Amino acid sequence: MIEPSDINSLMWPYYDPSLLLKLLDFHLKEKVYDQKAVLEQRAKVLSATRLDSAFRSALKDLDRDPPSDYELHLKEAKESRKKMEEELREVLEALREEEAVKMLSGEKEMKLKKIVEDIEIDEKVLSTLFEYAKMLYDSGEYEEAVRLLYFFELESNNKEDIISSLWGQLGGYIVLDQKQKSCHAFIRLKDAVDSLVFLP
């Protein structure tokens, strides 16, 4: 049985953990590698996410307990989330309106200024929104994460930040097995990268 301790163990810190988990789950299903070695890698990858239940389950499969500082880390993560949600309360409420949900689902391609016209969307709010979307992504809340990243893409004027948001959207759609939206996100990402690389 092949050991996943060569290229995988060297490269996993540079992968999107959510996408790497899909690969590791495939290895478990197909028994490509030694099962215990894959479970070790899976637990290691999960430790870099906010997927608490999955992480605890992975440790249980290995007959291990969470690290001694894990509960403190979890508490801090929950407090951070609560703080961001409070800062973004008006924005999140507006973006959860039915019309906004349809727009952010790609049913309407347009700026969402009217949805949030009474809310000040400054750089600080956008930055917090991006961090909140990343937190949702790491928590496995992919649908909400890609919606917020799409809104961020529409509102941001920073090309590098837009590229980051597109990477997140692409990863989310892949994890959600939404092939058409994955293709659209990939094309937008390619165009955004090309426009940045080939600036005069």
N, C-alpha and C positions, 0 to 999 in steps of 0.2 A: 504494500500500500504506500502511495506517495505521501510524503510529509509536506504540509503547507507551511514549512518553516523557512523556505528560501526567499523567493521574490515577494510573496504575499506579506510576510512578516516585516520585510524591509520597506514595502511600499504603502502598507495600510494607513500610516499616519497622514499620507497625502491624499487619500481617497475621501470621497464623501461617505461618511459612516453608513448612512441610510442605503446607499447604493451597494456598498460593500456587504452589508447584511444580506441583501438579496442574493449576492454571489455566494456567500457562505451558506445560506439556506439551500441554494442549489447544490452545493457540494455535499451537504448533509443528505439531501434527498437522493442524489445520484451515487453517493459513497465514492466520490473521486479520491478523497484523501482519508487518512485515518480519522475516524469519527471523534475520538477524544481530542485530537489535535485541532480539529475544526471547532469543536465546542470551546476550546481554550481561546482560539482566535476570536470567536463570536463574543465571548464574555469580555475580552479586551476591547473590542470595537464598541460594544454596548456601554462600556464605562465612559466613553467619550460623548455619549448622548444623554438625553433626559428621559429615556425610555425606562422608567423605574421598574415597572412590572416585568418587562422582558429581561432586564439586567438581573433582577432577583431570581427569576426563573432559570436564567443561564447559570448563575452561581449554584443554584440548587441542583442542577444537572451535574455539576462538578463536585457536589457535596462540600460547598464552601459557604462561608458567611460573608456578608458585605464588609468592606474595609472599615476600620474603626472610626474614621471621620466621615463615613458616607451619610449618616443621618444629618450631621451638621451641614454637609454640602447640599443635601436635599432641602433642608430648611432654608438655607440661603437662596437657593434657586427659586423656591416658592415665594419668598419675600421679594425677590427681584421681579418676578412675574407680576405680583400684585402691584408693585410700585409702577411698573410700566403701564399696566392696564388702567391705573388711576390717571396717569399723565395723558393717556390716549383716549380717555373715556368718551369724549365728544366725537372724536374721529371714528372710533370703532363703532359707536352707536349709529353714526351716519352711514358707514360702509356696510352695516348689516341690514339696512333698509332694503326692501324687496327690489326696488329699481336698481340700487347700487350693486346688489348681488348679481343681477342679470348682466349688468355692464361688465363687472369684474369676471364673469364667467365667459366673456368673449362674445356674448350675444349682441353687444353693441360696441363698436370701436369708437370711442370718443373720450374726451377729457371729462373728468367727473367733478368739475368745478361747481356745477349747480348743486350737486349732492352735499357738498361741504362748503358752500359759499359763505356761510355764517361762522365758519371756523377758520382760525388763522393757521395755515399750513406753512410754517416757516422751516428753516433748515434744522432747527433743533427737534421739532416734531417729526420731520421726515427721518432724521437719524434714529430717533427712538422707535419709530414705526419699523424701520429696517431691522433693528436689533430685536424687536418683539417678534417680527416675522421669522427671523433666524431661530429664536427660542421655540416658536411653535413648530418649526421644521424639525429641530432636534428632539422635540417631544412627540413626534410622529403625527402631528396635526397638519398633515400636508395640504389638504384642501384649503383651509383657512390661510395657511402660510403662502401658498401661491397666489391667492386672491390679493393679499396685502402686498406681496412683492410686485404684482402686476400694477397695482395702484401706485406703488413707489416708482415703478418704471415710468408711468405716465407723468408723474409730478416732478421727478428729479431732473435737474439740468446738468448733473455731473455724469459724464460718459462712463467713467470707471465704475461708479456706483450702479449705474444702469446695467452694466455688464455683470456685476456681482448679483444683481437681482434676477437677471436672466438665467444665470447659472443655477440659482435656487429654484426658479420656475421649472427649468428643464429637469433638474433632479426630482422635484416633486411630481411632475407629470409621469416620469419614468417609474417611480415607485408606485404611483397610482395606476399604472398600466394604461394611461390615456395616450395612445399612440399618435393620434392626429395632433393633439395639443403639444405633445413632445416634439413633433416635427416642426410645428409652427414656432415653438420656443427656440428650437435649434437654429432655424433660419434667421429669426430676429437676433439671436446671439451672434451668429456668424456676421450678419450685417453690422452689428454694433462693434464687434472686434475689428472688422475691416475698416470701418470709419475711423477708428482710433489709431490703428496701425499705419494707415495710409494717409494720415493728415499731412497736408502740404507743409 
